[in-house]
Every structure is written in structure tokens, then in C-alpha cells.
Amino acid sequence: MTRFALLVAIVFSFTFIVVEGQSRKPIKPAATSLTNTTPTQQPLMTDYKGVRLGMTADEAHAKLGQGRRVDDQELYVLSDQEIAQLLFDGSNKVIGISVDYLGGVGAPDYRTVVGPDINVKPDGSMYKLVRYDNLGFWVSYNRTANSTITMVSITIQKQR
């Protein structure tokens, strides 16, 4: 059990670094035209087990139960392969959801998270981030590929 607790701590730390390390540069909106009839991009993934951005902690607890709270984050160890983390703002509303699937077990297919195209590196790792500027959040899919442990991380986060 000690090894598992260490692995959870490592994943928790990695997820925090990934979420906090995302670029927060403002994005210049695309030029619009009166003749532009392109529909607004709709996200493929907007929640995790019913938890959505903007929910209160109590609403999130109704979906996932009570997690282990540390400052503005809450950690859920759902199984040996699945760990979720919620991030809260000052008013205790969900501003980030990150889920890690150890060994990739139980992870959704990337196409259902970020669409059909994804960046694949020669080592088999994958990464894609999709911004939904009109909705104020982004979704990312990250799959590591190394000889020890493969991990899939999916993050949904409010843009700042």
C-alpha cells in the first residue's frame, strides 16, 4: 500500500504541474465576418462523471463523494488505475478537473475527448489541447509512453 500511496502522490504532483503549467497567454480572437456561417465549435468533453466547471463543491460531492481536500484542490482515488483531481476557486466552484488513468486503463479514446487529430510523437506519446474560447475553457489529452508506466491524463480547465 505504501508504493500505491507514493504513486498517488507522484500523480497528484504531476497533475498539478501540468494544470498550473498551461499557458495563460490571451488569445487574439479570430476575425469575424457578417458572411461567416461557421457554427460555433462544440466541445466533445465537458464533464467527468457529471462534474462540470462552475459547479459548487457540494454539487461535485453529490456526483463523486467527498475527496481528500488540500487547499483549493480535492483528490479522489477511484481505483488503482483512476485518480481524479478537482480544483476550486475562491468561491469554492470547480475551475479544473483532471483525471489520470494509470496504464491507460479505463481512459476514453482521445477522439471522444479532443477530436480526430492528435500530435503523436515517435515514442507513442500523444498530446492535444483544444480551446473553447467562446465557452471559456480548454480540454487536453496527454498520453505518456515509456517503458515503466503509461499514463493518460485528461484535463478540463476554465480559462483565466
Buried (B, 14 or more C-beta within 10 A) or exposed (E): EEEEEEBBEEBBEBBBEBBEEBEEEEEEEEEEEEEEEEEEEEBBBBBBEEBBBEBEBEBBBEEBEEBEEEEEBBBBBBEEBBBBBBBBEEEEBBBBBBBBBBEBEEBBEBEEBBBEEBEBEEEEBBBBBBBBBEBEBBBBBBBBBEEEEBBBBBBBBBBE
